[in-house]
Amino acid sequence: MNMTRIDRLIEAIERTGNPTALGLDTRVEYLPQEMLENRTVEEAIYAFNRGLIDALSDVVPCVKVQIACYERLGVAGMKLFRDTLLYAGEKGMVIIADVKRNDIGVTAEDYAAAYLGGEAIGGEAIKGEAPFPADFVTVNAYLGTDGIAPFLAACEKSGGGIFVLVRTSNPSAEEFQDLIVQGDEPRPLYEHVGLKVARWGEALMGHHGYSSVGAVVGATWPEEGKRLRALLPRTFFLIPGYGAQGAAAQDLAGCFGRDARGAVVNASRSLLCAHKKRKTGDFAAAARDEALRMKEDLRAALHI
């Protein structure tokens, strides 16, 4: 069995002792003002991203890059997105492209090929690396298996993985995700989606007992997170909502398995804006201090 990216993520977490991801949801207002002097916006953001990656890559094993922050900058922003992915990869970080794609057929194949490699339109193999190389991508399961199957095929070919939106961290998630839906038994919709995620992942298990098909489960819903962990013991969770969105380490502890494995916790604004909170111009040092504080906070909550 070849090493999969989920195995690589688990081993990177264990090597650093830190189940966290640096969320590069980078906006220009997060940057120290002096970084914008004599630089374009894209140059300044790239310098900021590189500085954070340099400061954190030895203590934070994973980076999640939110594509919307780069798309809004147009063509130059998409180059910035790619350059950020490549630089994080050079520094040895596991990369999650937060793109939340959702479509069917060849369109889904193209999305998968863009980030994971695999097959392009007409079955022609993509040559070399994916154009936007990532270890994982986030996807939306609203279209059902038709929308997920092309990503599963790409995962099988590349060894990469996906994180499927299951119980998101935003306040209005309950409007749809909590609706009771008939199936084998009445359950909230998010539980039905979670069980389907587990089935999709059965053929893509890694060495360490977790599937390459993971779930996005928000830390802001601790009881729902506990129920999902009980239902999905072999599904790896990507957990947003810690820090700026209001969730504390104790809120998300139930998303981890008994071995304190099984999840990675994203932190974006709490790291990107640490220098503003600490009123220092050294954004990289402030982010590192906050990352180390977060690491100890999580380890205490997980009793590791």
N, C-alpha and C positions, 0 to 999 in steps of 0.2 A: 504494500500500500504506500503510495507516494505521500509526502508531507503536504497537507492542505493548508490553506491560509488560516483556517480556524485553529489548527494546531499551532501555527506560527504565532497567532495572537495570544493564545493561552500561554505559550512558552515565554513570549515577551513580557506578559504580565507577571509571570512567576519570576523571571530574571530581575525585573525592576521592583518586584513586590508592590506593584501599584496598578490597580485595575481602572485606570483613567485614560481618557482621550482628550487631547487638545482640540477644541472646536474652533477652527479658523473661519468663523462667520465674520470676516473682517470688514469693517466699515471705516470710511475715512475719518469719521468723528472719534474713533477709538485711538487714533494715532497721536503721539505727542506733536504739538504744533510745529516744532522745529524740523520734524521729518519731512514736512511738505515744502521746505525752503529749497529752491533750486532743483526740484524733482517734479515729474508729472505725478498725478494721483496713483497711476499704476506702479511707477517706480517706487513711490513711498510705501505703498501697501506691500509690495514684494520685499522691500528691505525690512519692514516690520515683521512679516511672516518668517523671513529667514532668521531674523534675530530671535524670535520666539522658538523656532525649531532648534536653533543652535543652543539656546539656553535650557531647553527642556528634553531634548531627545534622549538623554541618558537616564532620565527619571520618569518620563511619561512615554509609554510604549507605543502609543497609537495617536493618529491625527484624523480628525473628521473635518473635511473641507466642504462648506456649504456653497453650492454652485450659484445660488441666486445672487450672492454678494459680488460675484464676478461677472455674471451675465449682464447685470445692469450697467457694466462699463463697456459693453459691446465687444468688438473683436479683440481689442487690446486686453479686455478683462478675461476673455477666454484663454488667451495666451498666458496671462497671469495665473489663472486657475491651473493650467497644465504645468507651468513652471513650478508652482507651489507643490503639486503632487510629486513631480520629479525630484525636487529638492528634499522633500520629506523622505522619499524612497532612498535617496543617496545617504541620508543620515540613519537609515535602518529602521524607520518607523513603519508600523503597519498602517495602511491608508484606507480610510472609508470615504468614498465619494458620496456626499449627501445630496442625491439628485432626485429622489422620490419618483422614479419613472413608473409609468403605467400605460401600457398599450398592448396590442396583440399582433400576432403574425410577424411579418418581416419588419414591421416598425419596432416591435419589442426586440427582435434579433439585432437590429441595428443599434438600439440603445445598449444592449448587452455587449455587443462587439466594441462599442466606443469605450467602455470602461473595463471590461473583463477579457476582451479578445473573443475568440470563438469563430462563428460563421457570419459572413455578411450577406447581403442580398444575393440570391441565386446560388447560395451554397459555396461561394468562393471564400477560401480561408483568408482571414486577415493576415498580412505578412508582418512579422516582427511584433513589437509591443502594441497594445491598444493605444489609440490616439491620446486618451486621457487615462493613463494606467493607474488602476486601483486594485486593492486586495478585496474590497467589498463595495457594494453599492446599496443604497436604500431604495426600496420599491414599494409601491402601493398595490394591494391585492384586490382592489374593488372590481376589476374585470374577471376575477376568478382564475382558474387554472390556465386558461388561454393566455393570460397576461404574464404568468409566472413561468410557464414551461420553457420559453426561450432563454430565460435567465438561468434556469436549472441546467439546461444543456450547456450553456457557456461555463457555468461553475464546474460541471463534470470535465470539460475539456481543459480548463485553465487552472483548476484547483482553487479558484476564488470562491467568494460567497456573497450572500445577500442578507440584508436585514429588512424584514417585511413589517410595515406599520401594523401594529396590533392594538395597543392601548396607548395613545399618544398623550403628551404631557399638557396640552393646551386646555384651558377651562371648558370650552364648549365641546370637547371630545365626547362627553356623555350624551349629546343630542342624538347621535347615531350609534355610537359604539356600545352604549348601555341598553339599547333596545332588545327586548327579549324576542328571540327568534326560535321557531320550531326546527327541530332536526331529529336526531335520535332521542333527544330530550330537550326541553326548553332551556335555553342558555342566553346570556347576553351575547350580542353579536361579536364582541371582541373575543369571547371564549371560543366561539365557532371558528373565527379566523385563526386563533392560536392553535387549535387542534388541527386545522388544515395545514398550517405552517409545519407542525410536527410531522405530518404525513408526507409533505413535500420533501422534508429533509431526511427521511429514513434511508434513502439510497446514497446519501452524501455525508456519512459519519466519518469523523476524524479519529486519529489514534487515541485522543484523550477523552473520547466518549461524547463529544458534542458535535452537532451537525453544522455544516456550512450554511444551512438555511436558518438564520436567526430571526429574532423578533425585536421590534422597537417597543419598549415598555416604559412609560413615563414614571419618573420617581415621584411625581406629584399625586399619584394614586396608589398609596402603599397597600391598601387592602386588595385592590385588584392585582397588583404586582405579586402579592403572596399567592393568590389563587392561581395565577398563571404559572408561577414557578412550580406549584404542586401538580398542575396539569401537564406541564412541559418540562420534565426533568432533564431532557437531553437537548433542549433548545437554548442557544446562547442568546443573551439579551444585550441590546444596546440601550442604555438608560439615559435619556435626556431629562432635564428638569432640575438638576442639582444646582444650588447656588442662586444665580440671579432670578430663576423662575420660582424659587421659594422652598424647594425640597432640601431637607437635611440628610446627613448620612444615615441616621436611624430610619428615615422614611424608606430608603431603598434597600436596606439590609435583607428584607424578605425576598428580593429579586435574585439573590444569590443562592446557590446550592449549599448543601451541608458542608461541602469541602471548601467553602468560600470561593469557589470557582463559578463560572457560568455567566459572567456579565462584565461589561465595561461601561464606565460612567463618563458621560461627556460633560466637559466644562468649557464654556465659551466666554461669555462676558466676564465671569469671575477671574479668568486668566488674562484675557485681552485688555481688560480695563483695570487690572490690579494697580497699575502705576497711578491712575487717577485717584483711586481710593486712598493710596498711601502717599499721594502728593509728592511723587518723585519723578524725575525725568528719565530714570533708568528703567524703562519698561520691561526689559528682559530680566533683570534682577528681581523686580517686583513680581513678575509672573512666576519665576522659579520659586520664590518664597511662598507664594500662594499655592503652587502645585505641591510643594512639600507639606504645607499645612493640610491641604486636602487629602493627600496620601495618608497622613497620620489620622485624620478624621475618619476616613473610610476603614482603615485597618482597625481602629478602635471599635467601630460599629460592627465590624465583621469578626472581631475577636481573633485577629491574626497578627 
